């Protein structure tokens, strides 16, 4: 994969999908349906998925594509593929809380190496450059011309006063029990893959996820965090979280700045 070709394409597709999503988000009303696993899906998920899928297949026809909205058609797995969650945080979208994102990533050798996370309602755009460094773009977010970008890096963590970020919609006692093993200065709640990005920018030190996620939920945020110097590991044994698993289901995991002294599960 030529990263110089990849990055402009996924950045533009994320912005275009964000426009589609916001058209529906700003409407007076929209239909919410349920998928087979009872998770919500809206016209915004479907429109963004169609736009991104078409763009990626046109630009990279030889690369396997995995998307959340077409998950039922993915009969084979591999360790190199493009993976998309066209609208991560559908619950945040439905409740008009703004913490939803467009996620596009490239997985190589089972590891997310490049990705983009765009939060259209918040106007925040995070992505990896072709050299792997993660940045946040500011300004007009023009689709054809990259604006000013600022390299992002994880915090130099103080283990006596950690900032923790946790899920806004999926917080539970198991998560709280694990967080209580640390010396916590403060906590933030966020939806979707924005949690990875808050660790990547140094706005948080650690994000533990003791709950169900799929690879398309995490791959782009994982890539952005890696490009900012962070890590994502399995909750149970602290080994690197890998991708291309059967059914694309993740184990529990921890995303963190390397200065954090991880506690056992």
Order of alpha helices (4+ residues) and beta strands (2+ residues): alpha-beta-beta-alpha-beta-beta-alpha-beta-beta-beta-beta-beta-beta-alpha-beta-alpha-beta-alpha-beta-beta
